[in-house]
Amino acid sequence: MSAAVSEYRLDGIYRQRQDGFFMQRVKLPAGVISADQARIVAAASTRFGKGTIHLTTRGSMEIHWVKETDLPELKSFLATVGLTSRGACGGAVRGVTCSSQGAVGFPAVETLARRLHRHFTANPRFERLPKKFKIGIEADASGRRHLIQDVGLVLAEIVDGIAHYDLYVAGGLGREPQPGFLFEPKVAENQIIPLIEAIARVYAVHTPAGKRIKHLIREIGEEEFRRLVSLEPSYLEELPPVTGLPETIVPVAGTRRIVAQVHAGELASDQLFNLARFADQFGGGILMATADQDIAFHVIETVDREETATALKSIGFGEQRVAFRVCPGNHQCLVGLSPTRDISKMLISQMGPAAKSLTWALSGCPNSCTQPQLADYGIVSSSLVKDQNGERTPRFDLYRLGEEGFGNAAERSLTLQELSGKVLEIG
């Protein structure tokens, strides 16, 4: 990869498998996007790509099939509605994610996500890090996604209007999964940013290029890491309390959550336009890209349920789908080993009622972008192996979730036929 193409990563751009085409990722704090912003993403996809948008498991949106000559104009086009991609890829603080958008505590979570997004995005002190730096905020620990972040925050309590969070550090999946550990419990919100700054500086100074915090912990241990963080000037800093009007924009009080399920996170631009219109009509003009690659809304309880169900059905989202997270795989990704969308459709078609009631995730490579170790059943495309005809075909590891932590590999190096048989057994 040329130096110029490599530099694109800090602007949220990756090269696609197809020569001459790029993917542009858009950061959304806590997955929240306004209807007006969603329309711009849809228009950008039509104008600069092939009219499709990919929803990621971190609540971001991706536009594929962008030509290199269009990248500058695309960035400016997104900026007209305040959307940014800075730091969405590369060695920077990535998008601040949340998988508990329907929780009672979500207003506090969304507010903190916006503050972190503003503080770290395009902040030169926290760019060109050794590798990605992922922050996730959750209203509770039930989804376990706090365990896969470089910094995971779980809302612990709200005292006198001040939110406190349990702060976890050094989680990650990929080829060497490692759950984050509790670094400090019940951190007051005005101490969160200084503490993350201290953690990020220790990471930047002491970690080799290409490695995440989990590798540093393996190298020096938790105790030494804590000591180094405690020496940072911002470690005990407390920012002035934030006052003023609320920052949350998602309707919560007196609402019910409605989800438009999207297979493999693949939306056509006209579908996103329609969902934006639905948000204007029923959801206060706000959409939420979920960690399960769907689009969610908070709809006022007084709105007739049948009316909203009919409206969703009229734009193609009334059908109940299997909860199945899917990455682009080798359809577009340079490191993808398998045609993930095709495989997921095939597996779903074979599922019985028991399998359909579970959560599934399929990752096109061992990087585990779909978080397969956090699904009831997760599938990782682990390698390519030559078959008897000399063709390289994918092999799959099958993970099963236990009562705590990450899922464990129940089967390894399955052929697609063997994987299909296991799914039939489950269903």
N, C-alpha and C positions, 0 to 999 in steps of 0.2 A: 504494500500500500504506500502511495506517495505521501510525502510530508503534508502536502496540501489537503489530501483526502483525510489523513489522520487528524488534522486540525479541525475538521468538520465536527468531530465527535462532541466537543464542548458546546457546539450549537445544536446538539440533539440529533445528529445525522449519522446514519450508518449506510455503508454501501450494500446494495442488494446482491443476491446471487447472480442476477441477470446483469450482464455487463452494461455499464452506462446509466444504470438506474440507482436511485437512493431512497432511503426511508427517512422521513422527518417525524420525529416524536414531539408531542406537545405535552408539557407538564401541567397537571391540574391539581391544585392543593386539595387533598382529601377526596379527589375524584370529582370535584364539584365544577360545573360549567353552566353558564347562563344559556338561555335559548338563543340569544343573539350571537354569542360566541360559537355555539354549536353550528349555527347556520354558516358562519364563516369557515369553520373546519370543513363542513360539507361542500361549500363552494370551492374551497381550496383544493379539495380532493378531486373535484370535477375539472377544475381549471388546470391543475398542475400534475395530477396523477391519472388514474383510470377510474375514478369515481367510487373508490372503496376506502373505508376507514377500519383500522384494526384496533379493538379495545384490548388493552393489556391487563394483566393481573395486578398491576400497581396503579390502576385507575388513570392511566394515561391514554391518549389517542395517538395513533400512528397513521401517517399518510404515505403510501407506497407508490412506486413507479414515478418518482420525481426525477427529472433530468437535471444534471449538474448546473446547466446554464439557468435553470429556473429557481435554484435555491435562494439566491438573494431576494428575489421578488416575493417568493413564498414567505420568507421570514418577515418582510415588511407587511405583507398582506395579513398575516396572523396578528401582528402587532397593532393593527388598526382597532382591534377590540381587546387589547391588553393581554393577549396570549403570548407566552414565551416558551422557547425550547432550550434556553441556555442551561447547560448542566444536565439535560435529560439523558445524555450519554457521556462516556469518557470518565476521566478521573475528577469528578466533582460531586457535590451534594445533589443527589437525584431528586425526583419528585417526592413530596411528602405524601405517603399513602395512608389509607384507612379502610378497613374492611367492616367497620361497625357503624355504617351510616344510618342504620335504623334504630340505634340505641338511644335511650333517654339522655345519656351524657354527650350525644353528638354535638350539640351547640358549642360546648367547651372545647371539644376535640377539633372541630372545624376552625374555630377561632385561633387556636394554637398552630394548626397546620398553616393557616394563612400567614401568621407572623413568621414562622420558620421559613416558609416559601419566600417571603419578601426579603428576609435577612440574608439567606444563603445564596439565593439565585444571583448569578453574575458578580458575587463577592470575590474579588481577586485573591483574597487570603485563603479561600477554600476551593480554588480551582487548581488544576494540575496536581491533584492528589495522586498517590501511588495507584489507586484504582477507584472504582465506584464507591460512594459513601451513601448508604441507604438509610433513610429515616422513616419509621412507621409509627403512627399514633392510633391507639385503640381505646375504646370505651370500656373494654374488659378483656380478660385473657382467654376467653373461650375459643377463639379461632386460632390461637397459637401463633399468629403471624408476627407477634412481637419477638418471637424467638429467631426469626430469620433476618432481622435487620442489623445493620452496623450499630444503630441506636434505635431501640424499640421503647416506646413510651406507652404505659398502660394507666388510664385514669384510676387513681386510688381513692380520692375523696375530694370534696369541695367544702372548704371551711371558710366561713365569713366571705363568701364570694370568690375565694382564691382556689383554683384547681391545683391539686398535687398529683404527681405521677410517679409510678415505679419506673425506674430507668434501667433498661437492659442494654448490654453491649456485646458486640462481637459475634452476632449470629450470622448464618449464611448457609445456603444450600450448595448447588454445584456438585463437583466431583468429590468434595470432602465436606459433607454436611456437618454443621456444628451449631447446636442451639446456643443462643445468647445467654449470658449469665446476669443475674441481678447485680448491677453496679451500685445502685443507691435507691432505697425506697422513699416514697413520698417526698419527692423533690418539688418545691413550690414553683409555680409557673414562671415567676420572675427570675428564677435561677437556672431555668432550662437552657436558654441560649448561651450564657457564659460557660455552663458545664459542657455542652456539646462542642463549643469552640475549643475548650481545653482538650477534650478527647480527640478532636480532629487534628489539633496541632501535634499531639503526641503521635498519632497515627502517621502524619505527614513526615515527621522528622525521623522516626525509628523503623519505618517499614520499607522494604525494597519495592521498586517499581513493579507493578503488575500483581501485587498482593493486597488482600483486604485485611481488616483488623483481626479477623479470626486467626490469620497466619501469624500476626504479631503476638497474639496471646499464646499460641502454641510455642513460640520461640522464647518469650520472656516470662510467661506465667501471669496469672491474675494479680498476684501481690505486687510484682514489680510494675505492672501496668498502672495499678492504682497509685503507686508511689509517684510515678512520672506525671500522672495527671494532677496529683495534688500539688506538684511544684509549679504548675502553670499559673500565671497571674490571674486569670479569670476564674480559677477553680471555685473560689468562695464568693465571687462577685454576685451581687443582687442588683438587678436592674430596677429602676423606679417603677412603681406599680402603674399598670396601664389603666387609664381612665377614659371616659367618653362613651359614645354610643356603641351598641353591640356590633360586632363584625360578621356574625354568622348571616348567611344569605339563604340557607336552606329552610323552608318552612318545616317546623317540627311540632309545636304545640297544637293539639287538636287535629292532627293529621294521621293518615294511615299510609303505609308504604306500598307502592305498586312497582312491580318489576316487569320490564319488557325483556324477556330472555332472548339472547342473541347467540346462535350456534357459532362456536369457535371465535367469538368476538368479532365476526366479520359483518360490517354494516355497509350497505350501499349508501351513497350520498343522499339519494332521495329518501331513504329510510330515516336518516338522521334529520333531514329537513322535517319530515313528518313527526318525528319524536319531539323536535323543538316546538312544533306547533301544539302538540299534545301538552307539553310543559307549560306553554303560555296559557292554554285553556284550563288546565286542571292542577298544575304543579307550581304555581307562583313564578313561572318563567325560569325554573331551575331544573337541570338534569344532573344525575350522578352516575359516573362511570364506576361500576363496582369491581371489587377484586375477583369476582367470578365472571368478568367480561360481559356483563349485562348493563342495561340502563335502568336506573331506578328513579322514582319520583316520590315526593311526599304530597299527598292529595288531601285537601280539607275533608274532614269526616262528613260534613253535611252534603257533600257531592254524592249523588246517587251512584252506588256501586255498579249497577247494571249499565249506567250511562258510560262510566269510564271503561268498563270491560268491553262494551260495544265499540267505543272509540279506538281502543287498542287493537281490537280484532280487525277493525276496518283498515288499519295500516299494516296488518300482517304480523301482529304480536300477541294474538290471543291464545295460541297453542302452548300447552305446558310441555317444556322440553327437559331432557335429561341434563342435570347439572354436570357439565363436562368442559373443563378449561382446556384450551388448545392453543399452542403457539403456531406461528406461521410455518415452522418446519422447513423442509427443503423446497417448499413452494417458492420461498423468497429469501430465506435467511442463509447467509454464507456457511454457517456451521451446522445447519440442519441435516440430519441423517435420514429422515423419513418424511413421506407425504402425510403430515399429521391430520389435515382436514379430511382427506379421503379415508384414512384409517379410522378416525373418530366416527364418521358417518357409518362405516361398515360395522364397527363394534356396537353402536347404538341400535342398528337394525337387528342385531342378534340378541339384544338384551331381553331378559324376562323381567317381570314385575319387581323382583327382589333387587336386581342390579339397577334398575331404573330409579329406585328410591334412594340410591346412594350418590355420593359426590365422586366425580372422576376427574382426573387430570392427565393430559398426555403432553410430554415434553419431547421435542424433536431432537434433542441432544442432551448430554449429561449436565449442561448448565442449569437445567431445571427451572426455567423461567416461569412455568405454569404452576410451580410449587406442588409437584406431585407427592412429596412427602407429607403434605398437609391435607390431602384428599382421602376419603375412605379407601379408595383404590387409586394409586398413582402409577403411571406408566412412563418409563424413561427409555428413549431410544439410545441405547448404550454403545452400540458399535455397528460397523459394517463387516460382514463376513462373506467370503466367496462361497457360492453354492456349487452344486455339482456341474453346473453349466459355465462356471467361471464368472458369473455375475455377482456383484457385491449387493447383498441384501441386508436390511437392518435386523438387528437383534434387540430384544426388549427386556428390561427388568420390570417386574411387577411389585409394587409396594403396597403394604396394608397398614392402615393407621391403628395404633394402639390407644391405650387410655391416656397416655401423656407423651410429650415430646414429639419427635418426628416418627413418621411411618418407617417400618423396616422392610427390607427386600424379602418377599416371600418366594419369588422365583427370579432366576437370572438367565440371561441370554436365550430368551424364548424366540422362536420364529414367529412370524405373523400368524401362521396357522395354529401354533401352540398357544399363542396369546388369545386368539379367538376361542379356542377350546376352554381356556380358563374363565373367560367371561361368560361362556355358556354355563359353566359349572356354578358360577356365582348367581346367575340369574334364575 
